[in-house]
Amino acid sequence: MDLEARSLQPSIKASLLAKLREYKSDLNNVKSELKRISAPNARQATREELLESGMADTLAVS
């Protein structure tokens, strides 16, 4: 896709390459989010994170 965009006219090429960079960035964000969510201990880590924030709130009040 990148090669095809580079071979086009300069007026079209710039916008297509910008879109391509944006799509690649979005894809990488989705991949990293998927890895984070599908980690073996993701639920446990999320639970602990929530409990820790609750503990911090309790300590701040007392």
mmCIF file as Biopython writes it, N, C-alpha, C and O atoms, coordinates in Angstrom:
data_model
#
loop_
_atom_site.group_PDB
_atom_site.id
_atom_site.type_symbol
_atom_site.label_atom_id
_atom_site.label_alt_id
_atom_site.label_comp_id
_atom_site.label_asym_id
_atom_site.label_entity_id
_atom_site.label_seq_id
_atom_site.pdbx_PDB_ins_code
_atom_site.Cartn_x
_atom_site.Cartn_y
_atom_site.Cartn_z
_atom_site.occupancy
_atom_site.B_iso_or_equiv
_atom_site.auth_seq_id
_atom_site.auth_asym_id
_atom_site.pdbx_PDB_model_num
ATOM 1   N N  . MET A ? 1  ? 0.828   -1.183  0.000  1.0 0.0 1  A 1 
ATOM 2   C CA . MET A ? 1  ? 0.000   0.000   0.000  1.0 0.0 1  A 1 
ATOM 3   C C  . MET A ? 1  ? 0.878   1.254   0.000  1.0 0.0 1  A 1 
ATOM 4   O O  . MET A ? 1  ? 0.608   2.231   -0.699 1.0 0.0 1  A 1 
ATOM 5   N N  . ASP A ? 2  ? 1.921   1.190   0.797  1.0 0.0 2  A 1 
ATOM 6   C CA . ASP A ? 2  ? 2.852   2.312   0.893  1.0 0.0 2  A 1 
ATOM 7   C C  . ASP A ? 2  ? 3.533   2.559   -0.451 1.0 0.0 2  A 1 
ATOM 8   O O  . ASP A ? 2  ? 3.689   3.702   -0.879 1.0 0.0 2  A 1 
ATOM 9   N N  . LEU A ? 3  ? 3.931   1.490   -1.100 1.0 0.0 3  A 1 
ATOM 10  C CA . LEU A ? 3  ? 4.603   1.624   -2.398 1.0 0.0 3  A 1 
ATOM 11  C C  . LEU A ? 3  ? 3.675   2.209   -3.455 1.0 0.0 3  A 1 
ATOM 12  O O  . LEU A ? 3  ? 4.090   3.036   -4.267 1.0 0.0 3  A 1 
ATOM 13  N N  . GLU A ? 4  ? 2.427   1.779   -3.441 1.0 0.0 4  A 1 
ATOM 14  C CA . GLU A ? 4  ? 1.469   2.300   -4.413 1.0 0.0 4  A 1 
ATOM 15  C C  . GLU A ? 4  ? 1.251   3.796   -4.212 1.0 0.0 4  A 1 
ATOM 16  O O  . GLU A ? 4  ? 1.190   4.557   -5.178 1.0 0.0 4  A 1 
ATOM 17  N N  . ALA A ? 5  ? 1.134   4.209   -2.960 1.0 0.0 5  A 1 
ATOM 18  C CA . ALA A ? 5  ? 0.900   5.627   -2.667 1.0 0.0 5  A 1 
ATOM 19  C C  . ALA A ? 5  ? 2.098   6.475   -3.073 1.0 0.0 5  A 1 
ATOM 20  O O  . ALA A ? 5  ? 1.931   7.604   -3.534 1.0 0.0 5  A 1 
ATOM 21  N N  . ARG A ? 6  ? 3.281   5.951   -2.907 1.0 0.0 6  A 1 
ATOM 22  C CA . ARG A ? 6  ? 4.491   6.708   -3.244 1.0 0.0 6  A 1 
ATOM 23  C C  . ARG A ? 6  ? 4.645   6.922   -4.750 1.0 0.0 6  A 1 
ATOM 24  O O  . ARG A ? 6  ? 5.326   7.852   -5.181 1.0 0.0 6  A 1 
ATOM 25  N N  . SER A ? 7  ? 4.015   6.064   -5.544 1.0 0.0 7  A 1 
ATOM 26  C CA . SER A ? 7  ? 4.168   6.181   -6.993 1.0 0.0 7  A 1 
ATOM 27  C C  . SER A ? 7  ? 3.135   7.121   -7.627 1.0 0.0 7  A 1 
ATOM 28  O O  . SER A ? 7  ? 3.153   7.318   -8.842 1.0 0.0 7  A 1 
ATOM 29  N N  . LEU A ? 8  ? 2.251   7.696   -6.835 1.0 0.0 8  A 1 
ATOM 30  C CA . LEU A ? 8  ? 1.215   8.587   -7.365 1.0 0.0 8  A 1 
ATOM 31  C C  . LEU A ? 8  ? 1.728   10.014  -7.515 1.0 0.0 8  A 1 
ATOM 32  O O  . LEU A ? 8  ? 2.852   10.336  -7.131 1.0 0.0 8  A 1 
ATOM 33  N N  . GLN A ? 9  ? 0.883   10.850  -8.078 1.0 0.0 9  A 1 
ATOM 34  C CA . GLN A ? 9  ? 1.224   12.265  -8.256 1.0 0.0 9  A 1 
ATOM 35  C C  . GLN A ? 9  ? 1.404   12.927  -6.891 1.0 0.0 9  A 1 
ATOM 36  O O  . GLN A ? 9  ? 0.735   12.554  -5.927 1.0 0.0 9  A 1 
ATOM 37  N N  . PRO A ? 10 ? 2.296   13.898  -6.807 1.0 0.0 10 A 1 
ATOM 38  C CA . PRO A ? 10 ? 2.579   14.546  -5.512 1.0 0.0 10 A 1 
ATOM 39  C C  . PRO A ? 10 ? 1.349   15.123  -4.818 1.0 0.0 10 A 1 
ATOM 40  O O  . PRO A ? 10 ? 1.264   15.087  -3.590 1.0 0.0 10 A 1 
ATOM 41  N N  . SER A ? 11 ? 0.404   15.651  -5.575 1.0 0.0 11 A 1 
ATOM 42  C CA . SER A ? 11 ? -0.780  16.249  -4.954 1.0 0.0 11 A 1 
ATOM 43  C C  . SER A ? 11 ? -1.629  15.199  -4.232 1.0 0.0 11 A 1 
ATOM 44  O O  . SER A ? 11 ? -2.221  15.487  -3.192 1.0 0.0 11 A 1 
ATOM 45  N N  . ILE A ? 12 ? -1.686  14.016  -4.766 1.0 0.0 12 A 1 
ATOM 46  C CA . ILE A ? 12 ? -2.472  12.932  -4.165 1.0 0.0 12 A 1 
ATOM 47  C C  . ILE A ? 12 ? -1.635  12.177  -3.138 1.0 0.0 12 A 1 
ATOM 48  O O  . ILE A ? 12 ? -2.145  11.728  -2.111 1.0 0.0 12 A 1 
ATOM 49  N N  . LYS A ? 13 ? -0.368  12.048  -3.427 1.0 0.0 13 A 1 
ATOM 50  C CA . LYS A ? 13 ? 0.532   11.241  -2.605 1.0 0.0 13 A 1 
ATOM 51  C C  . LYS A ? 13 ? 0.579   11.716  -1.157 1.0 0.0 13 A 1 
ATOM 52  O O  . LYS A ? 13 ? 0.534   10.896  -0.240 1.0 0.0 13 A 1 
ATOM 53  N N  . ALA A ? 14 ? 0.667   13.001  -0.941 1.0 0.0 14 A 1 
ATOM 54  C CA . ALA A ? 14 ? 0.806   13.531  0.418  1.0 0.0 14 A 1 
ATOM 55  C C  . ALA A ? 14 ? -0.383  13.157  1.296  1.0 0.0 14 A 1 
ATOM 56  O O  . ALA A ? 14 ? -0.207  12.724  2.435  1.0 0.0 14 A 1 
ATOM 57  N N  . SER A ? 15 ? -1.579  13.321  0.772  1.0 0.0 15 A 1 
ATOM 58  C CA . SER A ? 15 ? -2.759  13.014  1.593  1.0 0.0 15 A 1 
ATOM 59  C C  . SER A ? 15 ? -2.884  11.517  1.848  1.0 0.0 15 A 1 
ATOM 60  O O  . SER A ? 15 ? -3.261  11.104  2.945  1.0 0.0 15 A 1 
ATOM 61  N N  . LEU A ? 16 ? -2.574  10.709  0.848  1.0 0.0 16 A 1 
ATOM 62  C CA . LEU A ? 16 ? -2.679  9.266   1.043  1.0 0.0 16 A 1 
ATOM 63  C C  . LEU A ? 16 ? -1.629  8.750   2.023  1.0 0.0 16 A 1 
ATOM 64  O O  . LEU A ? 16 ? -1.923  7.869   2.831  1.0 0.0 16 A 1 
ATOM 65  N N  . LEU A ? 17 ? -0.430  9.275   1.964  1.0 0.0 17 A 1 
ATOM 66  C CA . LEU A ? 17 ? 0.609   8.854   2.904  1.0 0.0 17 A 1 
ATOM 67  C C  . LEU A ? 17 ? 0.266   9.282   4.330  1.0 0.0 17 A 1 
ATOM 68  O O  . LEU A ? 17 ? 0.566   8.566   5.285  1.0 0.0 17 A 1 
ATOM 69  N N  . ALA A ? 18 ? -0.356  10.440  4.472  1.0 0.0 18 A 1 
ATOM 70  C CA . ALA A ? 18 ? -0.786  10.888  5.801  1.0 0.0 18 A 1 
ATOM 71  C C  . ALA A ? 18 ? -1.860  9.954   6.358  1.0 0.0 18 A 1 
ATOM 72  O O  . ALA A ? 18 ? -1.813  9.577   7.529  1.0 0.0 18 A 1 
ATOM 73  N N  . LYS A ? 19 ? -2.820  9.586   5.522  1.0 0.0 19 A 1 
ATOM 74  C CA . LYS A ? 19 ? -3.860  8.649   5.955  1.0 0.0 19 A 1 
ATOM 75  C C  . LYS A ? 19 ? -3.251  7.301   6.309  1.0 0.0 19 A 1 
ATOM 76  O O  . LYS A ? 19 ? -3.647  6.673   7.291  1.0 0.0 19 A 1 
ATOM 77  N N  . LEU A ? 20 ? -2.298  6.863   5.517  1.0 0.0 20 A 1 
ATOM 78  C CA . LEU A ? 20 ? -1.652  5.580   5.759  1.0 0.0 20 A 1 
ATOM 79  C C  . LEU A ? 20 ? -0.925  5.585   7.107  1.0 0.0 20 A 1 
ATOM 80  O O  . LEU A ? 20 ? -0.997  4.608   7.852  1.0 0.0 20 A 1 
ATOM 81  N N  . ARG A ? 21 ? -0.231  6.673   7.421  1.0 0.0 21 A 1 
ATOM 82  C CA . ARG A ? 21 ? 0.445   6.778   8.719  1.0 0.0 21 A 1 
ATOM 83  C C  . ARG A ? 21 ? -0.567  6.736   9.857  1.0 0.0 21 A 1 
ATOM 84  O O  . ARG A ? 21 ? -0.330  6.107   10.889 1.0 0.0 21 A 1 
ATOM 85  N N  . GLU A ? 22 ? -1.694  7.409   9.662  1.0 0.0 22 A 1 
ATOM 86  C CA . GLU A ? 22 ? -2.738  7.411   10.689 1.0 0.0 22 A 1 
ATOM 87  C C  . GLU A ? 22 ? -3.307  6.009   10.887 1.0 0.0 22 A 1 
ATOM 88  O O  . GLU A ? 22 ? -3.516  5.579   12.022 1.0 0.0 22 A 1 
ATOM 89  N N  . TYR A ? 23 ? -3.556  5.299   9.796  1.0 0.0 23 A 1 
ATOM 90  C CA . TYR A ? 23 ? -4.085  3.939   9.885  1.0 0.0 23 A 1 
ATOM 91  C C  . TYR A ? 23 ? -3.095  3.005   10.571 1.0 0.0 23 A 1 
ATOM 92  O O  . TYR A ? 23 ? -3.491  2.157   11.371 1.0 0.0 23 A 1 
ATOM 93  N N  . LYS A ? 24 ? -1.817  3.157   10.263 1.0 0.0 24 A 1 
ATOM 94  C CA . LYS A ? 24 ? -0.797  2.323   10.906 1.0 0.0 24 A 1 
ATOM 95  C C  . LYS A ? 24 ? -0.752  2.595   12.403 1.0 0.0 24 A 1 
ATOM 96  O O  . LYS A ? 24 ? -0.625  1.668   13.203 1.0 0.0 24 A 1 
ATOM 97  N N  . SER A ? 25 ? -0.854  3.845   12.776 1.0 0.0 25 A 1 
ATOM 98  C CA . SER A ? 25 ? -0.854  4.217   14.184 1.0 0.0 25 A 1 
ATOM 99  C C  . SER A ? 25 ? -2.069  3.631   14.898 1.0 0.0 25 A 1 
ATOM 100 O O  . SER A ? 25 ? -1.945  3.083   15.994 1.0 0.0 25 A 1 
ATOM 101 N N  . ASP A ? 26 ? -3.240  3.746   14.280 1.0 0.0 26 A 1 
ATOM 102 C CA . ASP A ? 26 ? -4.455  3.184   14.860 1.0 0.0 26 A 1 
ATOM 103 C C  . ASP A ? 26 ? -4.331  1.672   15.027 1.0 0.0 26 A 1 
ATOM 104 O O  . ASP A ? 26 ? -4.738  1.120   16.049 1.0 0.0 26 A 1 
ATOM 105 N N  . LEU A ? 27 ? -3.773  1.012   14.029 1.0 0.0 27 A 1 
ATOM 106 C CA . LEU A ? 27 ? -3.597  -0.436  14.090 1.0 0.0 27 A 1 
ATOM 107 C C  . LEU A ? 27 ? -2.670  -0.816  15.241 1.0 0.0 27 A 1 
ATOM 108 O O  . LEU A ? 27 ? -2.946  -1.767  15.973 1.0 0.0 27 A 1 
ATOM 109 N N  . ASN A ? 28 ? -1.590  -0.091  15.403 1.0 0.0 28 A 1 
ATOM 110 C CA . ASN A ? 28 ? -0.667  -0.374  16.504 1.0 0.0 28 A 1 
ATOM 111 C C  . ASN A ? 28 ? -1.328  -0.138  17.857 1.0 0.0 28 A 1 
ATOM 112 O O  . ASN A ? 28 ? -1.082  -0.883  18.806 1.0 0.0 28 A 1 
ATOM 113 N N  . ASN A ? 29 ? -2.161  0.889   17.952 1.0 0.0 29 A 1 
ATOM 114 C CA . ASN A ? 29 ? -2.887  1.145   19.203 1.0 0.0 29 A 1 
ATOM 115 C C  . ASN A ? 29 ? -3.850  0.009   19.522 1.0 0.0 29 A 1 
ATOM 116 O O  . ASN A ? 29 ? -3.959  -0.411  20.674 1.0 0.0 29 A 1 
ATOM 117 N N  . VAL A ? 30 ? -4.543  -0.482  18.513 1.0 0.0 30 A 1 
ATOM 118 C CA . VAL A ? 30 ? -5.480  -1.589  18.715 1.0 0.0 30 A 1 
ATOM 119 C C  . VAL A ? 30 ? -4.722  -2.845  19.134 1.0 0.0 30 A 1 
ATOM 120 O O  . VAL A ? 30 ? -5.160  -3.570  20.028 1.0 0.0 30 A 1 
ATOM 121 N N  . LYS A ? 31 ? -3.593  -3.100  18.494 1.0 0.0 31 A 1 
ATOM 122 C CA . LYS A ? 31 ? -2.793  -4.278  18.845 1.0 0.0 31 A 1 
ATOM 123 C C  . LYS A ? 31 ? -2.317  -4.218  20.291 1.0 0.0 31 A 1 
ATOM 124 O O  . LYS A ? 31 ? -2.397  -5.211  21.013 1.0 0.0 31 A 1 
ATOM 125 N N  . SER A ? 32 ? -1.826  -3.069  20.712 1.0 0.0 32 A 1 
ATOM 126 C CA . SER A ? 32 ? -1.331  -2.960  22.085 1.0 0.0 32 A 1 
ATOM 127 C C  . SER A ? 32 ? -2.474  -3.066  23.092 1.0 0.0 32 A 1 
ATOM 128 O O  . SER A ? 32 ? -2.306  -3.660  24.157 1.0 0.0 32 A 1 
ATOM 129 N N  . GLU A ? 33 ? -3.620  -2.504  22.769 1.0 0.0 33 A 1 
ATOM 130 C CA . GLU A ? 33 ? -4.786  -2.612  23.653 1.0 0.0 33 A 1 
ATOM 131 C C  . GLU A ? 33 ? -5.249  -4.063  23.748 1.0 0.0 33 A 1 
ATOM 132 O O  . GLU A ? 33 ? -5.613  -4.529  24.828 1.0 0.0 33 A 1 
ATOM 133 N N  . LEU A ? 34 ? -5.236  -4.769  22.639 1.0 0.0 34 A 1 
ATOM 134 C CA . LEU A ? 34 ? -5.621  -6.177  22.632 1.0 0.0 34 A 1 
ATOM 135 C C  . LEU A ? 34 ? -4.664  -7.001  23.484 1.0 0.0 34 A 1 
ATOM 136 O O  . LEU A ? 34 ? -5.099  -7.871  24.239 1.0 0.0 34 A 1 
ATOM 137 N N  . LYS A ? 35 ? -3.387  -6.740  23.372 1.0 0.0 35 A 1 
ATOM 138 C CA . LYS A ? 35 ? -2.412  -7.453  24.202 1.0 0.0 35 A 1 
ATOM 139 C C  . LYS A ? 35 ? -2.659  -7.183  25.675 1.0 0.0 35 A 1 
ATOM 140 O O  . LYS A ? 35 ? -2.590  -8.091  26.503 1.0 0.0 35 A 1 
ATOM 141 N N  . ARG A ? 36 ? -2.947  -5.930  25.997 1.0 0.0 36 A 1 
ATOM 142 C CA . ARG A ? 36 ? -3.183  -5.567  27.393 1.0 0.0 36 A 1 
ATOM 143 C C  . ARG A ? 36 ? -4.419  -6.268  27.941 1.0 0.0 36 A 1 
ATOM 144 O O  . ARG A ? 36 ? -4.404  -6.782  29.059 1.0 0.0 36 A 1 
ATOM 145 N N  . ILE A ? 37 ? -5.475  -6.284  27.159 1.0 0.0 37 A 1 
ATOM 146 C CA . ILE A ? 37 ? -6.731  -6.877  27.608 1.0 0.0 37 A 1 
ATOM 147 C C  . ILE A ? 37 ? -6.640  -8.391  27.691 1.0 0.0 37 A 1 
ATOM 148 O O  . ILE A ? 37 ? -7.194  -8.996  28.609 1.0 0.0 37 A 1 
ATOM 149 N N  . SER A ? 38 ? -5.950  -9.009  26.746 1.0 0.0 38 A 1 
ATOM 150 C CA . SER A ? 38 ? -5.923  -10.463 26.692 1.0 0.0 38 A 1 
ATOM 151 C C  . SER A ? 38 ? -4.776  -11.078 27.483 1.0 0.0 38 A 1 
ATOM 152 O O  . SER A ? 38 ? -4.534  -12.280 27.380 1.0 0.0 38 A 1 
ATOM 153 N N  . ALA A ? 39 ? -4.073  -10.283 28.263 1.0 0.0 39 A 1 
ATOM 154 C CA . ALA A ? 39 ? -3.006  -10.815 29.103 1.0 0.0 39 A 1 
ATOM 155 C C  . ALA A ? 39 ? -3.608  -11.812 30.090 1.0 0.0 39 A 1 
ATOM 156 O O  . ALA A ? 39 ? -4.742  -11.632 30.534 1.0 0.0 39 A 1 
ATOM 157 N N  . PRO A ? 40 ? -2.858  -12.865 30.441 1.0 0.0 40 A 1 
ATOM 158 C CA . PRO A ? 40 ? -3.406  -13.911 31.317 1.0 0.0 40 A 1 
ATOM 159 C C  . PRO A ? 40 ? -3.955  -13.389 32.637 1.0 0.0 40 A 1 
ATOM 160 O O  . PRO A ? 40 ? -4.979  -13.877 33.115 1.0 0.0 40 A 1 
ATOM 161 N N  . ASN A ? 41 ? -3.304  -12.429 33.217 1.0 0.0 41 A 1 
ATOM 162 C CA . ASN A ? 41 ? -3.747  -11.915 34.514 1.0 0.0 41 A 1 
ATOM 163 C C  . ASN A ? 41 ? -4.393  -10.546 34.402 1.0 0.0 41 A 1 
ATOM 164 O O  . ASN A ? 41 ? -4.372  -9.765  35.353 1.0 0.0 41 A 1 
ATOM 165 N N  . ALA A ? 42 ? -4.960  -10.255 33.259 1.0 0.0 42 A 1 
ATOM 166 C CA . ALA A ? 42 ? -5.527  -8.924  33.039 1.0 0.0 42 A 1 
ATOM 167 C C  . ALA A ? 42 ? -6.661  -8.631  34.014 1.0 0.0 42 A 1 
ATOM 168 O O  . ALA A ? 42 ? -6.737  -7.537  34.573 1.0 0.0 42 A 1 
ATOM 169 N N  . ARG A ? 43 ? -7.526  -9.595  34.214 1.0 0.0 43 A 1 
ATOM 170 C CA . ARG A ? 43 ? -8.651  -9.358  35.131 1.0 0.0 43 A 1 
ATOM 171 C C  . ARG A ? 43 ? -8.164  -9.170  36.558 1.0 0.0 43 A 1 
ATOM 172 O O  . ARG A ? 43 ? -8.635  -8.290  37.279 1.0 0.0 43 A 1 
ATOM 173 N N  . GLN A ? 44 ? -7.210  -10.011 36.959 1.0 0.0 44 A 1 
ATOM 174 C CA . GLN A ? 44 ? -6.675  -9.894  38.312 1.0 0.0 44 A 1 
ATOM 175 C C  . GLN A ? 44 ? -5.957  -8.564  38.492 1.0 0.0 44 A 1 
ATOM 176 O O  . GLN A ? 44 ? -6.101  -7.910  39.526 1.0 0.0 44 A 1 
ATOM 177 N N  . ALA A ? 45 ? -5.188  -8.166  37.490 1.0 0.0 45 A 1 
ATOM 178 C CA . ALA A ? 45 ? -4.464  -6.898  37.572 1.0 0.0 45 A 1 
ATOM 179 C C  . ALA A ? 45 ? -5.443  -5.730  37.642 1.0 0.0 45 A 1 
ATOM 180 O O  . ALA A ? 45 ? -5.227  -4.782  38.396 1.0 0.0 45 A 1 
ATOM 181 N N  . THR A ? 46 ? -6.510  -5.796  36.863 1.0 0.0 46 A 1 
ATOM 182 C CA . THR A ? 46 ? -7.518  -4.738  36.883 1.0 0.0 46 A 1 
ATOM 183 C C  . THR A ? 46 ? -8.198  -4.678  38.242 1.0 0.0 46 A 1 
ATOM 184 O O  . THR A ? 46 ? -8.434  -3.596  38.781 1.0 0.0 46 A 1 
ATOM 185 N N  . ARG A ? 47 ? -8.510  -5.841  38.789 1.0 0.0 47 A 1 
ATOM 186 C CA . ARG A ? 47 ? -9.152  -5.904  40.102 1.0 0.0 47 A 1 
ATOM 187 C C  . ARG A ? 47 ? -8.243  -5.291  41.166 1.0 0.0 47 A 1 
ATOM 188 O O  . ARG A ? 47 ? -8.684  -4.496  41.997 1.0 0.0 47 A 1 
ATOM 189 N N  . GLU A ? 48 ? -6.962  -5.676  41.126 1.0 0.0 48 A 1 
ATOM 190 C CA . GLU A ? 48 ? -6.019  -5.136  42.099 1.0 0.0 48 A 1 
ATOM 191 C C  . GLU A ? 48 ? -5.860  -3.627  41.947 1.0 0.0 48 A 1 
ATOM 192 O O  . GLU A ? 48 ? -5.734  -2.897  42.930 1.0 0.0 48 A 1 
ATOM 193 N N  . GLU A ? 49 ? -5.870  -3.180  40.706 1.0 0.0 49 A 1 
ATOM 194 C CA . GLU A ? 49 ? -5.755  -1.743  40.458 1.0 0.0 49 A 1 
ATOM 195 C C  . GLU A ? 49 ? -6.945  -0.997  41.052 1.0 0.0 49 A 1 
ATOM 196 O O  . GLU A ? 49 ? -6.784  0.069   41.646 1.0 0.0 49 A 1 
ATOM 197 N N  . LEU A ? 50 ? -8.137  -1.560  40.889 1.0 0.0 50 A 1 
ATOM 198 C CA . LEU A ? 50 ? -9.331  -0.932  41.453 1.0 0.0 50 A 1 
ATOM 199 C C  . LEU A ? 50 ? -9.290  -0.946  42.976 1.0 0.0 50 A 1 
ATOM 200 O O  . LEU A ? 50 ? -9.642  0.038   43.627 1.0 0.0 50 A 1 
ATOM 201 N N  . LEU A ? 51 ? -8.855  -2.072  43.533 1.0 0.0 51 A 1 
ATOM 202 C CA . LEU A ? 51 ? -8.774  -2.160  44.986 1.0 0.0 51 A 1 
ATOM 203 C C  . LEU A ? 51 ? -7.737  -1.191  45.539 1.0 0.0 51 A 1 
ATOM 204 O O  . LEU A ? 51 ? -7.951  -0.572  46.582 1.0 0.0 51 A 1 
ATOM 205 N N  . GLU A ? 52 ? -6.613  -1.061  44.838 1.0 0.0 52 A 1 
ATOM 206 C CA . GLU A ? 52 ? -5.582  -0.131  45.290 1.0 0.0 52 A 1 
ATOM 207 C C  . GLU A ? 52 ? -6.096  1.305   45.274 1.0 0.0 52 A 1 
ATOM 208 O O  . GLU A ? 52 ? -5.807  2.077   46.188 1.0 0.0 52 A 1 
ATOM 209 N N  . SER A ? 53 ? -6.845  1.662   44.255 1.0 0.0 53 A 1 
ATOM 210 C CA . SER A ? 53 ? -7.374  3.027   44.206 1.0 0.0 53 A 1 
ATOM 211 C C  . SER A ? 53 ? -8.388  3.236   45.324 1.0 0.0 53 A 1 
ATOM 212 O O  . SER A ? 53 ? -8.478  4.331   45.880 1.0 0.0 53 A 1 
ATOM 213 N N  . GLY A ? 54 ? -9.146  2.208   45.654 1.0 0.0 54 A 1 
ATOM 214 C CA . GLY A ? 54 ? -10.074 2.289   46.769 1.0 0.0 54 A 1 
ATOM 215 C C  . GLY A ? 54 ? -9.358  2.434   48.092 1.0 0.0 54 A 1 
ATOM 216 O O  . GLY A ? 54 ? -9.795  3.181   48.968 1.0 0.0 54 A 1 
ATOM 217 N N  . MET A ? 55 ? -8.252  1.716   48.236 1.0 0.0 55 A 1 
ATOM 218 C CA . MET A ? 55 ? -7.449  1.813   49.453 1.0 0.0 55 A 1 
ATOM 219 C C  . MET A ? 55 ? -6.847  3.207   49.583 1.0 0.0 55 A 1 
ATOM 220 O O  . MET A ? 55 ? -6.782  3.762   50.680 1.0 0.0 55 A 1 
ATOM 221 N N  . ALA A ? 56 ? -6.412  3.764   48.475 1.0 0.0 56 A 1 
ATOM 222 C CA . ALA A ? 56 ? -5.833  5.107   48.500 1.0 0.0 56 A 1 
ATOM 223 C C  . ALA A ? 56 ? -6.882  6.119   48.945 1.0 0.0 56 A 1 
ATOM 224 O O  . ALA A ? 56 ? -6.581  7.045   49.697 1.0 0.0 56 A 1 
ATOM 225 N N  . ASP A ? 57 ? -8.121  5.937   48.475 1.0 0.0 57 A 1 
ATOM 226 C CA . ASP A ? 57 ? -9.202  6.837   48.882 1.0 0.0 57 A 1 
ATOM 227 C C  . ASP A ? 57 ? -9.475  6.707   50.377 1.0 0.0 57 A 1 
ATOM 228 O O  . ASP A ? 57 ? -9.702  7.707   51.059 1.0 0.0 57 A 1 
ATOM 229 N N  . THR A ? 58 ? -9.454  5.482   50.883 1.0 0.0 58 A 1 
ATOM 230 C CA . THR A ? 58 ? -9.698  5.241   52.300 1.0 0.0 58 A 1 
ATOM 231 C C  . THR A ? 58 ? -8.609  5.873   53.150 1.0 0.0 58 A 1 
ATOM 232 O O  . THR A ? 58 ? -8.893  6.490   54.177 1.0 0.0 58 A 1 
ATOM 233 N N  . LEU A ? 59 ? -7.361  5.717   52.719 1.0 0.0 59 A 1 
ATOM 234 C CA . LEU A ? 59 ? -6.245  6.290   53.474 1.0 0.0 59 A 1 
ATOM 235 C C  . LEU A ? 59 ? -6.271  7.810   53.450 1.0 0.0 59 A 1 
ATOM 236 O O  . LEU A ? 59 ? -5.885  8.452   54.426 1.0 0.0 59 A 1 
ATOM 237 N N  . ALA A ? 60 ? -6.713  8.379   52.366 1.0 0.0 60 A 1 
ATOM 238 C CA . ALA A ? 60 ? -6.754  9.835   52.247 1.0 0.0 60 A 1 
ATOM 239 C C  . ALA A ? 60 ? -7.808  10.430  53.177 1.0 0.0 60 A 1 
ATOM 240 O O  . ALA A ? 60 ? -7.633  11.536  53.688 1.0 0.0 60 A 1 
ATOM 241 N N  . VAL A ? 61 ? -8.897  9.704   53.396 1.0 0.0 61 A 1 
ATOM 242 C CA . VAL A ? 61 ? -9.983  10.197  54.235 1.0 0.0 61 A 1 
ATOM 243 C C  . VAL A ? 61 ? -9.595  10.150  55.704 1.0 0.0 61 A 1 
ATOM 244 O O  . VAL A ? 61 ? -9.920  11.068  56.457 1.0 0.0 61 A 1 
ATOM 245 N N  . SER A ? 62 ? -8.906  9.097   56.122 1.0 0.0 62 A 1 
ATOM 246 C CA . SER A ? 62 ? -8.593  8.931   57.549 1.0 0.0 62 A 1 
ATOM 247 C C  . SER A ? 62 ? -7.403  9.693   58.001 1.0 0.0 62 A 1 
ATOM 248 O O  . SER A ? 62 ? -7.041  9.633   59.176 1.0 0.0 62 A 1 
#
